[in-house]
Amino acid sequence: MPIRVIITGGTFDKAYDSLRGELTLSRTHLPDILEMVRCTVDTRPEVRLLKDSLEMDDHDRQVITDACRECDEHVIIVTHGTDTMTKTAAVVAAAQLDKTVVFTGAMIPYAVNGSDALFNLGGAFAAAQSCPPGVYIVMNGKVFESGAVRKNRNNGVFEEVTGDRKTTDAR
């Protein structure tokens, strides 16, 4: 089962620009990551955006939704910035695609020591292959249904929103 990976930017793909003294987005790290971890899954990466999620607008969210709708694959991972990941996931969920769409990202860039990018991406691959059609967010070792999760900025983790929907440990 091939997996489409739609790359949108976010902290996941940021790198330190020593000339500017800041984190910037100029390319995706996904091909390097997949090679390093020896991923054997048929993966079809597609760069749609390279933006900080705080800079995303409704048009960008529609671009991501359209990319999910139009691709031939029925299993999709979206790498996305964590600040507005839940908002974009909600837009994709509202499109009611008959596909499994898993959002993931990183609190610390892949290019920085101590990053959570590899862990979250690995969880996203496992969830994408095992979850039924729907929209999910995979962060911090957990699989959350879209609409039942929020980013806890104080603790730097994603957590379940109290309600009818459940989270499951990504094992």
Secondary structure, 3 states (H helix, E strand, C coil): CCEEEEEEECHHHCEEECCCCEEECCCCCHHHHHHHCCCCCCEEEEEEEEECHHHCCHHHHHHHHHHHHHCCCCEEEEECCCCCHHHHHHHHHHCCCCCEEEEECCCCCCCCCCCCHHHHHHHHHHHHHHCCCEEEEEECCEEEECCCEEEECCCCEEEECCCCCCEEECC
